[in-house]
Amino acid sequence: MKHSIQHIFIIGKVWPEPGSSAAGIRMIQLIRLFIEEGWKVTFATAAGDSEFAADLESMGVKTAAIKINSSAFDSLIKKSDPDVVLFDRFMTEEQFGWRVAEQCPEALRVLDTEDLHCLRQARQRAWNGGIEFDPPMLFDEESSKREIASIYRCDLSLMISEMEINFLKNLFNVPANLIHYLPYLYDPISKEQIQSLPGFEERNGFVSIGNFLHEPNWNAVLWLKEEIWPGIRDRLPDAELHIYGAYPTQKVYQLHEPENGFFIKGRVENVEDVIRKARVLLAPLRFGAGLKGKLVDAMMYGTPSVSTPVGAEGIAKRNDWCGMIQESADSIAEDAAKLYLDIDLWEKCRDTGFRIFNEKFNKALYGDKFIVLLYDLKSSLTRHRRNNFTGAMLMHHTIASTKYMAKWIEAKNR
C-alpha cells in the first residue's frame, strides 16, 4: 500500500512565512511531515515573491510559480502527475481544483482549511453589528456556501479545530468521512526543556503577538490600547506591554506610547526569545476562528496567558486553561494583574500549559494517523468518491461554469 503515494503537489495561497503567521508554521509542519514519509514535495503558488518566505528548496521541495486563469497550469500539473494534491485554503481549491480534477483525475484532492473562514467572517460581522454571534448566522455568509462546497468537492478536508468539526457535522451536515482533525504538530516538551525555561522571577512584562494584517489581531491590539491596558496600568503602574507582529503599518505604530508602557515592536525575528522572557501573554481576541498559534507558542515556552473564549476555542476549556479566560476589558485587566503577581497561580497555569501542549499537539500521534489515512483513501479512492455524490455533483457544475469563465478571462487577457 505504501507505494501508492510518492509525490504530493501543494498549491499554496501564499509562500509560507513561518515567522509571520501560524498559517505559515502550519504549512511548514505539513511539508516536513510529507518529506519525513519519503514523498517528493512540490509547492506552487500564484502569489508574488516574499522576502520573509521559508527557503523551501533548501528543504528539498521543488517550487513553481503559477498563474490564475492560465492553461499553463494544466500542462504543469499533468506533467507532474502527483498522487496527492493539497489545496491551501478553499479559495485555492476554487481556482485550481477543477483543473486538477480534469488533468489528474486519480490524484487524491485534500483541502487544508487553516480555519473556517466563514466562521471568522460571521463572528466579525456580528461584532461589528454589536450583536452576539449565533451559529445559524453562518447560513447567511456567502463564504459559507463557497467554503462548504469546496469541502464537498475534495476527498478530504483538514480541520485544525474540533469545535469547527462540530459546526461542519451538526450545522452543515458534512459527512464525517470527508473531514479529518489535524492540529498543530509538535514534539512533546521534555522535562529538560521545561527546566531550561526562565522561571517567574526571571521574567518581566507582558507580551502580545500576531500578524497585523489579520483583522482579529488588529482588533485585539486596539482593545488592548483603548480599554484593557489602562486597567492593567492602574493596578501595575510600572508594567510594560510589548506588542509584536508582522506587517505593521503606520496606523499600528501610531499606538506606540512608551510613557504609558505600551510598546509597538513590529516584526520579531525569533518568537521564542520574546515569549519566554515575558511573564504573561495577552491575547484578547473578540472574534476569529481556528487555533491561535500565539497561545500554543505561549504554552510551549512556559508563559501563562490571558485570553477570551474565542482565543481558547479548540485548545482547552475555560476551567482547564493555562492562565485566565475572560470576556470584559476590566475582567481581563484584573486577571492579568493577578496572574502577573501571584507566583503560585502563575506556576500552576504554566504547568497546565505544558500538559495541554503535550496532549493536544503530539506530532507522532496526529501526524502518523493522518499519513495512514492518506494511504487508505488513495487505495480506496473510487469507492470513497462514489459515496460522495454531492461532491461529484458540485464538481460537475463547477467545471461547467468556472471552467468557461476562466477560459474567457484567459482569452481576454491575451
ABEGO torsion letter per residue (X at the ends): XAAABABBBBBBABBBBAAABAAAAAAAAAAAAAAAAGBBBBBBBABBBBAABBBAAAAGBBBBBBBBGBAAAAAAAAAAGBABBBBBEAAAAAAAAAAAAAABAABBBBBBAGBBAAAAAAAAAAAAAGBBBBAAAAAABAAAAAAAAAAAABABBBBABAAAAAAAAAAAGBBAAABBBBBBBBBBBBAAAAAABBBAAABBEBBBBEBAABAAAAAAAAAAAAAAAAAAAAABAABBBBBBEBGBBAAAAAABBAAAGBBBAEBBABAAAAAAABABBBBBBABEBEBBAAAAAAAAAGBBBBBBAAAABGABBAAABBEBBBABAAAAAAAAAAAAABAAAAAAAAAAAAAAAAAAABAAAAAAAAAAAAAAAAAAAAAAAAABAAAAAAAAAAAAAAAAAAAAAAAAAX
